[in-house]
């Protein structure tokens, strides 16, 4: 028998964790970008004819990261939702209310875990690509890798969670897991999205 998805992290705890993780990655990236701009480069300034292998590699890696990060995050979420859908029992009319509430609670916790995992994967790739670009700019004394690093930094900033965005994301995923497409809500809480917007999956 397949083991159910186990995740004890609540919504507030998940948002706080992501705020700390993404905030720390963003602070480190911005900090090194400022350092690279104000501290003389290791090359003592760009030298005519000097190789730019590191800068080219860093920019290529950064561009790939901009595509790879959301792609890997999406794949992780889809895989988790497929598993969760297979493990979540259908809550038909004859189902016990306590079982339905427990199933909804378990599904929501699992989806919050998916949000945490997806955001960390995406943020780590973006931060790594951005940091490599800033290091290349400082080491080789060239500033065009800073442009790519700035794009990656902006993309990382977008990952910073807010309660409203996280709530909407969780509810969209729950609608895909819930039989019949209705959002699973915890007792005493209305869904963040109305049922009149079924297109946002």
Secondary structure as GFF3:
##gff-version 3
##sequence-region A 1 201
A	DSSP	alpha_helix	11	38	.	.	.	ID=ss1
A	DSSP	alpha_helix	53	87	.	.	.	ID=ss2
A	DSSP	alpha_helix	97	140	.	.	.	ID=ss3
A	DSSP	alpha_helix	144	158	.	.	.	ID=ss4
A	DSSP	alpha_helix	163	177	.	.	.	ID=ss5
A	DSSP	three_ten_helix	179	181	.	.	.	ID=ss6
###
